Amino acid sequence: MTARITLLDEARIGLRSLIDRVEDIAAPTLRLGVTGLSRAGKTVFTTALVHALIRGGRLPVFDAANSGRITSAALKPQPDDAVPRFAYEDHLRQITVERVWPASTTRISELRLVITYAPPRGGERTLTLDLVDYPGEWLLDLPLLDMSFADFSRTSLALARDPARAAMASPFLSTLAATAASGPENETSARQLAATFTTYLAACRTERVAMSLLPPGRFLMPGDLEGSPALTFAPLDIPSGTTPRAGSLAAMMERRFEAYKSAVVRPFFRDHFARLDRQIVLVDALSALNAGPAALADLERALDSILAAFRLGRNSLVSALFRPRVERVLFAATKADHLHHTSHDRLEAILQRLVDRALTRAKAEGALFDVAALSAVRATREASVNRSGQLLPAIVGTPEAGQEVHGHVFDGQEEVGVFPGDLPQVPDSLFEPGGTGFRGLSAADGVDADFRFVRFRPPAGIGAGAPLPHIRLDRALQFLLGDRLA
């Protein structure tokens, strides 16, 4: 990652890290990053993690809680006054009272939790847990720091012209074909190209297509940058080896691409991402399985790009002080409650297959990795359904309003038992060359799709003061925090 940031950035990272480590002597602190691509459940996971530490619950795999060594956990003011606070109380109310899932993460937020615990050797200690919740789409922007505008254009247009995306990209590609990159800079042309490019990216995120690799990330979550020149550019067809002429549209787009990196990507890396100690990456593999083989292949590429963004490895004294590394990364397939427990290990195996290529490259750095299938807040319970005299393992829950199965549209109030189908025992069958492993919504009429996982509302009857039902949240807590509470 040395080519991605300047020497000044490195100096700032080193100084900030040194300050963090000095403060860590007085109050041991762990900065945990929580991320994932759209609809992966970042907000729900962070809310459930905090609730489990504060309220407790059934956490048999999480040793510190199961053995009673955690004596208390309390929220404290966060360290960064310029970063929004994670709205824990609001999100908990939405889940437990309103029975709706919180809105997707569109910005970075933080929350500080101070955990008091008794180590096995006796006495009492504290661990300050700083949670940093941010959109996974921002991680997909980090490779842009190594790219020129020509590189970005070449990569983006290759994706847009891929058969799996060509239909969504058609309006943008038509606008691009009618635009002369070598012509004079023109604000109207720039805005039109940026708008059609953004519309194409948004279309790739719909349930039927469910693509994941969609940089630049801020185009779909612009926040207070909406309408700014830094978000008003698009890839252009630029001949290889040419330099845009001064005053041309290509030079204008190149300038704005560099502004995007300077104003958006580099500050995120320097001020937040480079300071993380550990990371969980939440993955919505079920949406990719719903959509089809192209979506699954695209998710694999996105996860590979995400892992490549991390500075991985065990921290030495020097690296801990001046160039911190991420020591542990957990990849977690969310929405395990949308499957019967007999398929949980199969979902985990699919995730392992998705990240195998990336993990093989990264393990040499000495970081610890794990994969898990989990549900931070369990929305279903298990049952059996009788279909033509055969008992099938099913899940029971309340589908969200508008969800549809075999032509039946749910109203958000009806509880139903669903046989979600069986995931394959050997995940390699889903990754056959040419996308022939299974049928998805993107290539079928919905009835013929091999998988159809509906979205469920949060369960009825849970309260903010009671433990939240979950699947394997304790396993995630043990991997991410267990050694620091021992």
Secondary structure, 3 states (H helix, E strand, C coil): CHHHCCHHHHHHHHHHHHHHHHHHHHCCEEEEEEEECCCCCHHHHHHHHHHHHHHCCCCCCCHHHHCCCEEEEEEECCCCCCCCECCHHHHHHHHHHHCCCCCCCCCCEEEEEEEEECCCCCCCEEEEEEEEECCHHHHCCHHHHHCCHHHHHHHHHHHHCCCCCHHHHHHHHHHHHCCCCCCECCHHHHHHHHHHHHHHHHHCCCCCCCCCCCCCHHHCCCHHHCCCHHHCCCCCCCCCCCCCCCCEHHHHHHHHHHHHHHHHHHHHHHHCHHHCCEEEEEECHHHHHHHCHHHHHHHHHHHHHHHHCCCECCCCHHHHHHCCCECEEEEEECCHHHCCHHHHHHHHHHHHHHHHHHHHHHHHHCCEEEEEECECCCCCEEEEEEECCEEEEEEEECECCCCEECCEECCCCCCEEECCCCCCCCHHHHHCCCCCCCCCHHHCCCCCCCCCCCCECCCCCCCCCCCCCCECHHHHHHHHHHHHHC
